[in-house]
Amino acid sequence: MSITVLDGKRFAEMVIQGANHLSANAKMVDALNVFPVPDGDTGTNMNLSMTSGAKEVKNNVQEHIGKVGAALSKGLLMGARGNSGVILSQLFRGFSKAIEQKHQVTAQEFADALESGVETAYKAVMKPVEGTILTVAKDSAKKAVQAAKNQKDIALLMEDVLKEARASLNRTPDLLPVLKEVGVVDSGGQGLVLVYEGFLAVLKGEELPETPSALATMNDLVSAEHHKSIQGHINTEDIEFGYCTEFMVKLEGKRPFSEEQFRQDLSHYGDSLLVISDDTLVKIHIHSEQPGEVLTYGQSYGSLVSMKIENMRQQHTDIIGEQGEAAVQENKAKSAEKQEYGIVAVSMGQGIGSLFRSIGANEVIEGGQTMNPSTEDIVKAIKEVHASKIIILPNNKNIIMAAEQAAELAEEDVIVIPSKTVPQGMSALLAFNPGADLLENKEIMSEAMLHVKTGQLTFAVRDTSIDGLEIEKGDFMGISEGKIVLKDKDKVSAAKNLLEKMLDEEAEILTILKGEDATQEDVESLKEFLEQNYGDIEIEVHDGGQPLYAFIFAIE
């Protein structure tokens, strides 16, 4: 049956199916990230962003497609995480704007809306890079506009759009050399293709494969464990184990696996423990106070396939807010006098968060690795600071766009200092001048970032070949200023080699942020090495507590 017009109800089905299909394949999209670092999270960010959009659509299903589009745009905007999520939100923001007055759309109007989305997304990105999700969206929208001149059936038009999106995705390695070097297509582009596959499935009345049922049942069990209905009867400070930790382990024969023994060992780390396993995968849910130790234990059996860590104390505060506490706090905030300046920083570890607070941050958002804060998270933090002038330090290149989007939505005067690393953020914050205005501070703080070099030590999550390095899964990698410069089988050796590459005659101060995966013995070994070879450099060591990165180095 030919579909010549598209109404809101069918479009809502398309959005929901697109979100479900992306969710089912999010880990595959994560695996396409170019760098083999453990915080490759394009699939996670796009999934959470699209899920937020679909949730809003589910609450606003109606015949009027413009109103459904507005719901999608709102949900995506507030749920956008990471660069990929923000770009996805902008694509459908422009799309929804183009159809906002329409009850239903034709094939031509659908195609024009896709093109409008591309225009909006390109405007949102300061320096668009071809060979990414932007290119896939642009090429497929252009094909839609051409095809709509002769094609009136929206299902057949969507076939053309998806075909071109796949072709464009396959061309991304030719446009972005680093993709060709590593042998992958663009992860964001792949995420968009998955969404479009969901769209077409609804239009054609087809079913798409779902996630393996053996592990999917964990979701229902987790919902039961969280028992949100009683949250209002406990105090946030009474929560003993503060982090809801979910992850999967791909069993690799590192040690004999017994589900019973595995469950018993994990029970020492917290409560609300659930373990489900099959021959190759184990899925775990636990409430723990030290999620890093839980992940380390799981890793002793194989690869960590997927991880999600949520701060339940913060969640509880939010839930209480939904039950009325938020209104009380809001009234208190309104009655209190606003301070002139407020600073919001993103942190990826309790220790680093404490450091930011100690040097002037008023609000610290947990995130930055594997779980980027959403636009809504940042907007909430802006409100909680209760100041008339707000400065945001993203401290991660994948959070800058979400921060800028939050700044646009905020009622206050907000600027974003584009800090890409924790050391850059700390250097910028130390340069903050409360006596200067916002624009002056932006200039001063942005300039300060240029005088610090960042080194990071992490591990490879897969084999790859990049920048002349043959990296094997499990290797430790030294990253200098965002570029992988070395690999080593030994953690401390890798850290020493990285410091040798980064320290020069101009270096005066070295700050070492110790992560969850580093021991005090590792730190002492590094300090001894530095004292023997770089005696003139002042050394500071802090327990950053950051996951995934054994060490972060700040060199000034």
C-alpha positions in Angstrom: 0.0 0.0 0.0 1.4 3.4 -1.0 2.0 6.0 1.7 1.6 9.4 0.2 1.2 11.4 3.4 2.8 10.9 6.8 0.9 11.8 10.0 2.0 12.2 13.6 1.0 8.7 14.8 3.0 6.9 12.1 6.0 9.3 12.6 5.9 8.6 16.3 6.2 4.9 15.5 9.1 5.6 13.3 10.9 7.6 16.0 10.3 4.9 18.6 11.5 2.1 16.3 14.5 4.2 15.3 15.4 4.7 19.0 14.9 1.0 19.8 17.1 -0.1 16.9 19.8 2.3 17.8 19.6 1.1 21.4 19.9 -2.5 20.4 23.1 -1.7 18.5 24.7 1.0 20.7 27.6 -1.2 21.7 28.4 -1.9 18.0 28.5 1.8 17.4 30.7 2.4 20.4 33.2 -0.2 18.9 33.6 2.0 15.8 35.2 4.9 17.7 38.6 5.5 16.1 40.8 5.5 19.2 40.8 2.2 21.1 40.4 4.0 24.4 37.9 2.6 26.9 35.7 5.7 26.9 34.6 5.4 23.2 30.9 6.2 23.7 29.3 7.5 20.5 26.7 4.7 20.6 26.0 5.3 24.2 25.6 9.1 23.7 23.4 8.8 20.6 21.3 6.1 22.3 20.7 8.1 25.4 19.9 11.2 23.3 17.5 9.4 21.0 15.9 7.5 23.9 15.2 10.9 25.5 13.6 12.1 22.3 11.5 8.9 21.9 10.3 9.2 25.5 8.9 12.6 24.9 7.3 11.4 21.7 5.6 8.5 23.5 4.0 11.1 25.8 2.7 13.2 22.9 1.4 10.8 20.3 -1.2 12.5 18.1 -2.2 12.9 14.5 -0.6 16.3 14.1 3.0 15.6 12.9 4.2 19.0 13.7 3.4 18.6 17.4 5.0 15.1 17.4 8.1 16.7 15.8 8.1 19.4 18.5 8.1 16.7 21.2 10.9 14.9 19.5 13.0 18.1 19.3 12.4 18.9 22.9 13.3 15.5 24.2 16.4 15.3 22.0 17.5 18.8 23.0 17.4 18.2 26.7 18.7 14.6 26.5 21.6 15.4 24.1 24.9 13.9 25.3 28.3 14.2 23.6 29.0 15.7 20.2 27.2 13.0 18.4 24.1 13.4 20.6 24.1 17.2 20.1 24.4 16.9 16.3 21.6 14.3 16.3 19.4 16.7 18.3 20.2 19.5 15.9 19.3 17.4 12.8 15.9 16.7 14.2 15.5 20.2 15.6 15.8 21.6 12.1 13.6 18.8 10.7 10.9 19.5 13.3 11.0 23.3 12.8 10.3 22.7 9.1 7.1 20.7 9.8 5.9 22.4 13.0 2.8 23.9 11.3 1.8 20.8 9.4 -0.9 18.2 10.3 0.7 15.7 7.9 3.5 15.9 5.3 4.0 14.7 1.8 7.1 13.0 0.4 8.4 16.3 -0.8 7.8 18.0 2.5 9.5 15.1 4.4 12.5 15.5 2.1 12.7 19.2 2.6 12.5 18.7 6.4 15.5 16.4 6.3 17.4 19.0 4.3 16.4 21.7 6.9 17.7 19.5 9.6 21.1 19.3 7.9 21.3 23.1 7.6 20.5 23.5 11.3 23.2 20.9 12.3 25.9 22.4 10.1 25.2 25.9 11.7 25.5 24.4 15.2 29.0 23.0 14.5 31.8 25.6 14.6 34.1 23.6 12.3 32.1 20.9 10.5 34.2 17.9 9.6 33.3 15.9 6.5 33.4 12.1 6.8 31.2 12.2 9.9 27.5 12.0 10.8 27.1 15.4 9.2 28.1 14.1 5.8 25.9 11.1 6.0 22.9 13.3 6.9 23.7 15.8 4.2 24.2 13.2 1.4 21.0 11.3 2.3 18.9 14.5 2.6 20.2 15.7 -0.8 19.1 12.3 -2.2 15.7 12.7 -0.6 15.1 16.1 -2.2 16.1 14.8 -5.6 14.0 11.6 -5.3 11.0 13.5 -4.1 10.6 15.2 -7.4 9.4 12.0 -8.9 8.7 9.7 -5.9 5.4 10.4 -4.0 5.5 7.2 -1.8 7.2 8.1 1.5 8.2 4.5 2.1 10.0 4.2 -1.2 11.5 7.7 -0.6 12.8 6.4 2.7 14.3 3.4 0.9 16.3 5.9 -1.3 17.3 7.9 1.8 18.6 4.8 3.6 20.4 3.5 0.6 22.3 6.8 0.2 23.0 7.0 3.9 24.6 3.6 3.8 26.6 4.5 0.7 27.7 7.8 2.3 28.7 5.9 5.5 30.8 3.6 3.4 32.5 6.6 1.9 33.4 8.2 5.2 36.9 6.6 5.3 37.7 8.3 2.0 36.9 11.7 3.5 38.5 11.2 6.9 41.9 9.5 6.6 42.0 8.4 10.3 39.0 6.2 9.6 40.7 4.5 6.7 43.9 4.0 8.7 42.0 2.2 11.5 39.7 0.4 9.1 36.3 1.6 10.3 33.4 3.8 9.1 32.3 6.8 11.1 30.5 5.8 14.4 28.1 8.8 14.4 27.1 8.1 10.8 26.5 4.5 11.6 24.2 5.6 14.5 22.2 7.7 12.1 21.9 4.8 9.6 20.5 2.7 12.4 17.8 5.3 13.2 16.9 5.5 9.5 16.7 1.7 9.4 14.1 1.9 12.2 12.2 4.6 10.2 12.0 2.4 7.1 11.0 -0.7 9.0 7.8 1.0 10.3 7.0 2.4 6.9 7.3 -1.1 5.4 5.7 -2.9 8.3 8.8 -5.0 8.9 10.3 -6.2 12.2 13.9 -5.5 13.1 16.1 -7.9 15.3 16.3 -7.1 19.0 19.0 -7.7 21.6 19.6 -11.2 22.9 16.7 -12.2 25.2 19.0 -14.1 27.6 20.5 -10.8 28.8 17.7 -8.5 28.1 15.7 -9.8 31.1 18.2 -7.9 33.3 16.3 -4.7 32.6 13.1 -5.9 34.3 15.1 -7.2 37.3 17.0 -3.9 37.7 13.7 -2.0 37.7 12.5 -4.2 40.6 15.8 -3.6 42.5 15.5 0.2 42.2 12.0 0.2 43.8 11.5 3.9 43.2 8.2 4.0 45.0 9.9 4.1 48.4 12.5 6.7 47.6 10.5 9.4 49.4 10.7 7.5 52.7 14.5 7.6 53.0 17.1 10.3 53.2 19.8 10.8 50.6 22.6 10.6 53.3 21.2 7.2 54.3 22.1 5.6 51.0 24.9 3.2 51.9 26.0 2.2 48.4 25.9 5.3 46.2 26.6 4.1 42.7 24.3 1.9 40.6 26.8 0.0 38.5 25.8 -2.1 35.4 28.2 -3.7 33.0 28.8 -6.8 30.9 31.8 -9.0 30.8 32.8 -10.9 27.6 34.3 -14.2 29.0 37.7 -14.8 27.5 39.0 -17.8 29.6 41.3 -15.7 31.7 40.1 -17.7 34.7 37.5 -20.4 35.2 34.0 -18.9 35.5 31.4 -20.0 38.0 28.3 -17.8 38.2 27.8 -18.8 41.8 31.3 -17.9 42.8 31.2 -14.7 40.7 28.0 -13.6 42.5 29.4 -14.5 45.9 32.6 -12.5 45.3 30.8 -9.5 44.0 28.4 -9.5 47.0 31.2 -8.1 49.2 31.2 -4.9 47.1 27.6 -3.8 47.7 24.0 -4.8 47.6 21.1 -5.2 45.1 23.3 -7.6 43.2 22.1 -9.3 40.0 24.1 -11.6 37.8 22.9 -13.2 34.6 25.2 -15.2 32.3 25.4 -17.4 29.3 28.3 -19.1 27.6 30.1 -15.9 26.5 28.6 -13.0 28.4 27.9 -12.0 32.0 25.6 -9.1 32.8 26.0 -7.5 36.3 23.9 -5.0 38.3 25.1 -3.9 41.7 24.8 -0.9 44.1 28.4 -0.2 45.2 30.4 2.5 46.9 33.5 1.7 44.9 32.4 0.9 41.3 36.0 0.9 40.0 36.8 -2.1 42.2 33.8 -3.9 40.9 34.8 -3.2 37.3 38.4 -4.4 38.0 37.1 -7.6 39.4 34.9 -8.2 36.4 37.8 -7.4 34.1 39.8 -10.3 35.6 37.4 -12.6 33.7 37.5 -10.9 30.3 36.7 -7.7 28.5 34.3 -5.1 29.8 31.7 -4.8 27.0 29.4 -2.2 28.3 29.4 0.0 31.5 27.0 2.3 33.1 27.5 4.0 36.5 24.9 6.3 38.0 25.1 8.4 41.2 22.1 7.2 43.2 22.4 9.9 45.7 21.9 12.5 43.0 19.1 10.4 41.5 17.4 10.3 44.9 17.6 14.0 45.2 16.0 14.3 41.7 13.3 11.9 42.6 12.5 13.7 45.8 12.4 16.8 43.7 9.7 15.2 41.5 7.7 14.5 44.7 7.7 18.2 45.7 11.0 18.9 47.3 12.3 20.6 44.1 9.5 23.2 44.4 10.5 24.0 48.0 14.2 24.4 47.1 13.3 26.5 44.1 11.3 28.9 46.3 14.2 29.1 48.7 16.6 29.8 45.8 14.3 32.5 44.5 14.2 34.2 47.9 18.0 34.0 48.3 20.1 36.7 46.8 22.0 35.5 43.7 25.7 35.6 43.8 27.5 37.4 40.9 29.6 34.5 39.6 29.0 30.7 39.6 31.3 28.1 38.1 30.2 24.7 36.8 32.8 22.0 36.2 32.5 18.5 34.8 34.6 15.9 36.7 35.3 12.2 36.2 36.2 11.1 39.7 35.5 12.0 43.3 39.0 13.2 43.9 39.1 15.4 40.8 35.7 16.8 41.8 37.0 17.7 45.2 40.0 19.4 43.5 37.7 21.5 41.4 35.7 22.5 44.4 38.8 23.4 46.3 40.0 25.9 43.7 36.6 27.6 43.2 34.0 25.5 41.4 30.5 25.9 42.8 28.9 22.9 41.2 30.6 19.8 39.9 28.8 17.4 37.5 30.0 13.9 37.5 30.7 12.6 34.0 33.3 12.9 31.2 34.1 9.2 30.6 31.6 6.7 29.2 28.7 8.8 30.6 28.7 12.3 29.3 26.3 14.7 31.0 23.3 15.7 29.0 22.2 19.2 28.1 19.5 18.9 30.7 22.1 17.9 33.4 24.1 21.0 32.6 21.0 23.2 32.6 20.1 21.9 36.1 23.6 22.6 37.3 23.4 26.2 36.0 20.2 26.7 38.0 21.6 25.1 41.1 24.6 27.5 41.2 22.1 30.4 41.6 24.3 33.1 40.1 23.7 35.8 37.5 26.9 35.0 35.6 27.9 31.4 34.9 31.1 29.9 33.6 31.1 26.2 32.4 34.2 24.1 32.2 33.4 20.9 30.2 36.9 19.4 30.6 36.2 17.0 27.7 36.0 17.7 24.0 32.9 15.5 23.8 31.0 17.7 26.2 31.7 21.1 24.8 28.8 21.1 22.4 26.3 20.0 25.0 27.6 22.8 27.3 27.2 25.4 24.6 23.7 24.1 23.9 22.9 24.4 27.7 24.3 27.9 27.7 21.8 28.9 24.9 18.9 27.5 26.9 19.8 29.1 30.2 18.2 32.3 31.4 21.4 33.5 33.0 24.4 34.9 31.2 26.5 31.8 30.5 29.9 31.3 28.8 31.7 28.1 28.0 35.4 27.8 28.4 36.3 25.1 25.8 38.5 23.0 28.1 39.1 19.6 26.5 40.9 18.0 29.5 40.9 18.1 33.3 44.3 19.9 33.4 43.1 22.6 31.0 40.0 23.1 33.2 42.0 23.4 36.3 44.4 25.8 34.7 41.5 27.9 33.4 39.8 27.9 36.8 42.9 29.1 38.6 43.1 32.1 36.2 39.5 33.1 37.0 39.2 36.8 38.0 36.1 37.6 40.0 36.7 41.3 39.4 36.5 40.9 35.6 33.4 40.7 33.4 32.4 37.5 31.6 34.0 38.3 28.3 37.3 39.3 30.0 37.2 36.1 32.0 36.6 34.0 28.9 39.7 35.5 27.3 41.8 35.2 30.4 40.8 31.6 31.2 41.0 30.4 27.6 44.5 31.9 27.4 45.5 30.0 30.6 44.6 26.7 29.0 47.3 27.2 26.4 50.0 27.0 29.1 49.3 23.5 30.3 50.1 20.2 28.5 47.9 17.1 29.2 49.1 13.5 29.3 46.8 10.5 29.9 47.5 6.8 30.4 44.8 4.3 29.6 44.4 0.9 28.0 43.3 -0.3 24.6 39.9 -2.0 24.3 40.7 -3.6 20.9 43.5 -4.2 18.4 44.2 -1.4 16.0 46.9 0.3 13.9 47.1 4.0 14.2 49.8 6.7 13.7 52.3 3.9 13.0 51.6 2.1 16.2 50.4 -1.5 16.2 48.3 -1.6 19.3 47.0 -4.8 20.9 44.0 -5.1 23.1 45.0 -4.6 26.7 48.1 -2.6 25.9 48.7 0.6 27.9 48.6 3.7 25.8 50.3 7.0 26.4 48.3 10.0 25.1 49.9 13.4 24.7 47.7 16.3 23.9 45.0 14.0 22.5 47.3 11.9 20.3 48.4 8.3 21.1 52.2 8.5 21.1 53.2 5.1 22.6 52.1 1.7 23.8 53.5 -0.6 26.4 52.6 -3.9 28.1 53.5 -2.4 31.5 51.6 0.4 33.1 54.4 2.1 35.0 56.8 1.7 32.1 54.2 3.4 29.8 53.7 6.2 32.3 57.5 6.9 32.5 57.9 6.8 28.7 55.0 9.2 28.3 56.6 11.7 30.8 59.9 11.4 29.0 58.2 12.5 25.8 56.3 15.4 27.4 58.8 16.9 29.9 61.2 19.4 28.5 63.4 22.3 29.8 60.4 24.6 30.1 58.5 22.3 32.4 58.3 23.6 35.9 55.4 21.9 37.6 54.0 18.4 37.1 50.7 17.5 38.7 49.9 13.8 38.8 46.2 12.7 39.1 46.1 9.1 40.3 43.2 7.0 38.9 41.3 4.0 40.2 43.5 1.6 38.2 46.8 2.9 39.7 48.3 1.8 43.0 50.3 3.7 45.6 53.3 1.5 44.6 52.9 2.8 41.0 52.9 6.4 42.2 56.1 5.8 44.3 57.8 4.3 41.3 57.0 7.3 39.2 58.1 9.7 41.9 61.4 7.9 42.3 61.9 8.0 38.5 61.1 11.7 38.4 63.4 12.6 41.3 66.3 10.8 39.6 65.8 12.3 36.2 63.9 15.6 36.6 65.0 16.8 40.0 64.2 20.5 39.2 60.5 19.9 38.5 58.0 20.5 41.3 55.7 17.5 41.7 52.2 17.4 43.1 50.2 14.2 43.5 46.5 14.0 44.0 44.2 11.0 44.2 41.8 11.8 41.3 39.9 8.6 41.5 39.1 8.8 37.8 38.0 5.6 36.1 39.7 4.1 33.0 42.7 6.5 33.1 45.4 5.2 35.5 47.2 8.6 35.3 46.5 12.1 34.1 49.4 14.4 33.9 49.3 18.2 33.9 52.6 19.9 32.9 53.1 23.6 33.3 
